[in-house]
Amino acid sequence: ILEATAKASDPRVRAVILTAEGGFFCAGGNLNTLMERQKMALDDRRTMIEHLHDVIRAIGACPVPVIAAVHGVAFGGGFQVMLGADIRYVAPDTKLSVMEVKWGLVPDMAGTQLMRHLAREDIIRELSYTGRIFSGEEAFNYGFATRVTKDPLAEALATAKEIAGKSPDAIRAMKRIYNAAPYATAADGLLMESIEQDKLIGSPNQIESIMSNLEKRPAKF
């Protein structure tokens, strides 16, 4: 993930897709890893958690949209990685869980911060307190999934292709605005819109967006 998001600084990259081969997206940590963490010194455990946070930060800081294509299982850390994406396509029979309570722990890959922007607090608490496994359909109803689809990867590729046909300057500007929105005041958010718009208006890619539409042809950015 860190490598993929780092490469997104290349202006030729228009979107990043997070998926996995095999039968599941990510089953999270295992019991052996948890047992090893118990033997670590406190500073080492905190450093390890910071590295986990770095993964989520990298997804958020990625300058282009990140699309998660989720199937099979997304438990614990895997579920939290999914939440970090801009867009989340999930198969209906996917099994998801805020699993950490099963091991007597709390979510530690930014799940407590990500979930609160997506779902009602009582739902978040119920899932976190119980560790209950829920389906892709439920994830959509809760607000964790953007769309439920039988083929999440095909849907992600189609969306990435559509994004790639839009002005990369506008897409990257929108991601900056949306990333800042939960933490900005209304006034600061509106100011950011104005600043980003001023940069875009009259720029080569903005003019190409207009001309390609008028001439009914694919844009060349």
Kinemage of the C-alpha trace (Angstrom):
@kinemage 1
@onewidth
@group {chain A} dominant
@subgroup {mainchain}
@vectorlist {calphas} color= white
{ca ile a 1} P 0.000 0.000 0.000
{ca leu a 2} L 2.767 2.440 0.924
{ca glu a 3} L 4.559 1.751 -2.360
{ca ala a 4} L 1.405 2.115 -4.441
{ca thr a 5} L 0.357 5.395 -2.835
{ca ala a 6} L 3.897 6.773 -3.124
{ca lys a 7} L 3.845 6.152 -6.879
{ca ala a 8} L 0.646 8.223 -7.128
{ca ser a 9} L 2.781 11.373 -7.005
{ca asp a 10} L 3.507 10.592 -10.665
{ca pro a 11} L 1.130 12.854 -12.656
{ca arg a 12} L 0.381 9.948 -15.009
{ca val a 13} L -1.318 8.063 -12.161
{ca arg a 14} L -5.043 8.884 -12.035
{ca ala a 15} L -6.360 6.403 -9.429
{ca val a 16} L -5.220 3.581 -7.153
{ca ile a 17} L -7.142 0.340 -6.606
{ca leu a 18} L -6.746 -1.655 -3.389
{ca thr a 19} L -7.682 -5.302 -3.754
{ca ala a 20} L -6.326 -8.758 -3.015
{ca glu a 21} L -5.863 -12.034 -4.830
{ca gly a 22} L -7.358 -15.222 -3.465
{ca gly a 23} L -10.436 -15.740 -1.378
{ca phe a 24} L -10.416 -12.664 0.814
{ca phe a 25} L -9.489 -8.991 0.999
{ca cys a 26} L -7.720 -9.074 4.395
{ca ala a 27} L -8.327 -11.141 7.516
{ca gly a 28} L -6.452 -8.694 9.774
{ca gly a 29} L -3.915 -9.711 12.408
{ca asn a 30} L -3.568 -13.263 13.643
{ca leu a 31} L -3.184 -14.656 17.129
{ca asn a 32} L 0.536 -15.342 16.720
{ca thr a 33} L 1.174 -11.709 15.845
{ca leu a 34} L -0.836 -10.576 18.857
{ca met a 35} L 1.153 -12.857 21.145
{ca glu a 36} L 4.396 -11.443 19.763
{ca arg a 37} L 3.199 -7.908 20.465
{ca gln a 38} L 2.757 -8.813 24.129
{ca lys a 39} L 6.483 -9.524 24.362
{ca met a 40} L 7.500 -6.168 22.891
{ca ala a 41} L 8.670 -3.217 24.923
{ca leu a 42} L 6.134 -0.403 25.223
{ca asp a 43} L 8.047 1.904 22.867
{ca asp a 44} L 8.302 -0.863 20.271
{ca arg a 45} L 4.556 -1.545 20.468
{ca arg a 46} L 3.797 2.136 19.989
{ca thr a 47} L 6.189 2.298 17.048
{ca met a 48} L 4.430 -0.690 15.501
{ca ile a 49} L 1.037 0.991 15.865
{ca glu a 50} L 2.450 4.162 14.319
{ca his a 51} L 3.519 2.092 11.316
{ca leu a 52} L -0.047 0.789 11.054
{ca his a 53} L -1.328 4.359 11.201
{ca asp a 54} L 1.140 5.257 8.444
{ca val a 55} L -0.683 2.881 6.108
{ca ile a 56} L -3.984 4.674 6.669
{ca arg a 57} L -2.312 8.082 6.448
{ca ala a 58} L -0.752 7.081 3.119
{ca ile a 59} L -4.146 6.151 1.694
{ca gly a 60} L -5.607 9.475 2.794
{ca ala a 61} L -2.601 11.473 1.630
{ca cys a 62} L -2.550 9.748 -1.755
{ca pro a 63} L -3.163 12.637 -4.176
{ca val a 64} L -5.517 10.614 -6.386
{ca pro a 65} L -8.670 8.663 -5.500
{ca val a 66} L -8.122 5.286 -3.833
{ca ile a 67} L -10.751 2.657 -4.637
{ca ala a 68} L -11.091 -0.464 -2.483
{ca ala a 69} L -12.445 -3.625 -4.158
{ca val a 70} L -13.434 -5.875 -1.263
{ca his a 71} L -14.440 -9.524 -1.328
{ca gly a 72} L -14.402 -12.548 0.939
{ca val a 73} L -13.334 -11.268 4.326
{ca ala a 74} L -12.347 -7.863 5.736
{ca phe a 75} L -11.735 -8.243 9.458
{ca gly a 76} L -10.017 -5.962 11.951
{ca gly a 77} L -7.142 -4.155 10.290
{ca gly a 78} L -8.386 -5.239 6.872
{ca phe a 79} L -11.715 -3.560 7.511
{ca gln a 80} L -9.944 -0.392 8.618
{ca val a 81} L -7.754 -0.361 5.502
{ca met a 82} L -10.954 -0.556 3.454
{ca leu a 83} L -12.402 2.404 5.354
{ca gly a 84} L -9.400 4.541 4.465
{ca ala a 85} L -10.233 4.410 0.752
{ca asp a 86} L -12.139 7.187 -1.021
{ca ile a 87} L -14.537 4.700 -2.617
{ca arg a 88} L -15.383 1.194 -1.377
{ca tyr a 89} L -16.981 -1.471 -3.597
{ca val a 90} L -17.942 -4.587 -1.642
{ca ala a 91} L -19.293 -7.972 -2.720
{ca pro a 92} L -22.665 -8.732 -1.092
{ca asp a 93} L -21.454 -11.902 0.642
{ca thr a 94} L -18.316 -10.275 2.061
{ca lys a 95} L -17.872 -10.857 5.785
{ca leu a 96} L -16.712 -7.797 7.718
{ca ser a 97} L -16.018 -7.161 11.383
{ca val a 98} L -14.519 -4.713 13.837
{ca met a 99} L -12.810 -7.782 15.239
{ca glu a 100} L -10.400 -6.345 17.809
{ca val a 101} L -12.661 -6.862 20.841
{ca lys a 102} L -12.443 -10.630 20.231
{ca trp a 103} L -8.817 -10.393 21.362
{ca gly a 104} L -9.498 -7.888 24.148
{ca leu a 105} L -8.208 -4.941 22.116
{ca val a 106} L -9.449 -1.736 20.470
{ca pro a 107} L -9.243 -0.822 16.761
{ca asp a 108} L -5.742 0.584 16.214
{ca met a 109} L -5.555 1.348 12.489
{ca ala a 110} L -7.530 4.602 12.723
{ca gly a 111} L -10.870 2.793 12.701
{ca thr a 112} L -12.219 4.831 15.602
{ca gln a 113} L -11.589 7.999 13.593
{ca leu a 114} L -12.681 6.718 10.172
{ca met a 115} L -15.922 5.026 11.212
{ca arg a 116} L -17.369 8.112 12.871
{ca his a 117} L -17.443 9.953 9.527
{ca leu a 118} L -19.319 7.128 7.820
{ca ala a 119} L -21.875 5.569 10.160
{ca arg a 120} L -24.089 6.440 13.116
{ca glu a 121} L -22.334 6.346 16.460
{ca asp a 122} L -24.656 3.735 17.955
{ca ile a 123} L -23.930 1.375 15.041
{ca ile a 124} L -20.197 1.920 15.427
{ca arg a 125} L -20.385 1.195 19.145
{ca glu a 126} L -22.514 -1.922 18.675
{ca leu a 127} L -20.141 -3.361 16.071
{ca ser a 128} L -17.051 -2.451 18.094
{ca tyr a 129} L -18.376 -3.708 21.431
{ca thr a 130} L -19.553 -7.045 20.021
{ca gly a 131} L -17.138 -7.791 17.173
{ca arg a 132} L -20.174 -9.047 15.270
{ca ile a 133} L -19.607 -10.222 11.697
{ca phe a 134} L -21.774 -8.397 9.159
{ca ser a 135} L -22.324 -8.673 5.414
{ca gly a 136} L -21.491 -6.445 2.469
{ca glu a 137} L -25.160 -5.560 2.218
{ca glu a 138} L -25.164 -4.447 5.852
{ca ala a 139} L -21.951 -2.494 5.286
{ca phe a 140} L -23.716 -0.522 2.560
{ca asn a 141} L -26.726 0.145 4.785
{ca tyr a 142} L -24.441 1.346 7.589
{ca gly a 143} L -22.496 3.684 5.274
{ca phe a 144} L -19.217 1.746 5.116
{ca ala a 145} L -19.611 0.605 1.486
{ca thr a 146} L -20.094 2.899 -1.481
{ca arg a 147} L -21.773 0.198 -3.526
{ca val a 148} L -22.525 -3.515 -3.293
{ca thr a 149} L -21.567 -5.403 -6.434
{ca lys a 150} L -20.952 -9.013 -7.461
{ca asp a 151} L -17.602 -8.041 -9.020
{ca pro a 152} L -15.954 -5.295 -6.933
{ca leu a 153} L -12.724 -5.322 -8.938
{ca ala a 154} L -14.501 -4.874 -12.285
{ca glu a 155} L -16.509 -2.022 -10.765
{ca ala a 156} L -13.337 -0.445 -9.370
{ca leu a 157} L -11.563 -0.688 -12.727
{ca ala a 158} L -14.542 0.881 -14.507
{ca thr a 159} L -14.640 3.765 -12.039
{ca ala a 160} L -10.866 4.247 -12.251
{ca lys a 161} L -11.161 4.422 -16.046
{ca glu a 162} L -13.916 7.016 -15.764
{ca ile a 163} L -11.851 9.085 -13.323
{ca ala a 164} L -8.862 8.850 -15.666
{ca gly a 165} L -10.956 10.547 -18.340
{ca lys a 166} L -11.490 13.619 -16.170
{ca ser a 167} L -9.077 16.499 -15.560
{ca pro a 168} L -6.400 15.200 -13.169
{ca asp a 169} L -5.997 18.709 -11.791
{ca ala a 170} L -9.669 18.881 -10.812
{ca ile a 171} L -9.655 15.374 -9.333
{ca arg a 172} L -6.603 16.073 -7.175
{ca ala a 173} L -8.041 19.427 -6.080
{ca met a 174} L -11.306 17.764 -5.055
{ca lys a 175} L -9.446 15.177 -3.007
{ca arg a 176} L -7.591 17.943 -1.162
{ca ile a 177} L -10.874 19.709 -0.405
{ca tyr a 178} L -12.664 16.560 0.771
{ca asn a 179} L -9.692 15.504 2.901
{ca ala a 180} L -9.708 18.849 4.674
{ca ala a 181} L -13.498 19.201 4.999
{ca pro a 182} L -14.051 17.158 8.217
{ca tyr a 183} L -11.490 19.232 10.085
{ca ala a 184} L -12.062 22.718 8.606
{ca thr a 185} L -14.539 25.359 9.656
{ca ala a 186} L -17.269 26.161 7.137
{ca ala a 187} L -15.522 29.429 6.340
{ca asp a 188} L -12.169 27.746 5.766
{ca gly a 189} L -13.802 25.082 3.618
{ca leu a 190} L -15.465 27.675 1.405
{ca leu a 191} L -12.207 29.585 1.119
{ca met a 192} L -10.442 26.402 0.051
{ca glu a 193} L -13.042 25.877 -2.686
{ca ser a 194} L -12.367 29.389 -3.991
{ca ile a 195} L -8.599 28.968 -3.918
{ca glu a 196} L -8.672 25.635 -5.741
{ca gln a 197} L -11.158 26.973 -8.306
{ca asp a 198} L -8.991 29.993 -9.024
{ca lys a 199} L -6.072 27.667 -9.786
{ca leu a 200} L -8.166 25.601 -12.185
{ca ile a 201} L -10.054 28.236 -14.187
{ca gly a 202} L -8.279 28.958 -17.464
{ca ser a 203} L -5.642 26.265 -16.929
{ca pro a 204} L -4.764 23.977 -19.881
{ca asn a 205} L -6.585 20.965 -18.458
{ca gln a 206} L -9.674 23.025 -17.609
{ca ile a 207} L -9.800 24.392 -21.156
{ca glu a 208} L -9.321 20.871 -22.522
{ca ser a 209} L -12.249 19.702 -20.374
{ca ile a 210} L -14.471 22.309 -22.024
{ca met a 211} L -13.222 21.717 -25.570
{ca ser a 212} L -13.485 17.923 -25.393
{ca asn a 213} L -17.104 18.238 -24.293
{ca leu a 214} L -17.959 20.787 -26.981
{ca glu a 215} L -16.241 18.698 -29.660
{ca lys a 216} L -17.717 15.451 -28.269
{ca arg a 217} L -14.363 13.644 -28.083
{ca pro a 218} L -12.231 12.027 -25.380
{ca ala a 219} L -10.153 14.567 -23.504
{ca lys a 220} L -6.370 14.612 -23.862
{ca phe a 221} L -4.863 15.646 -20.547
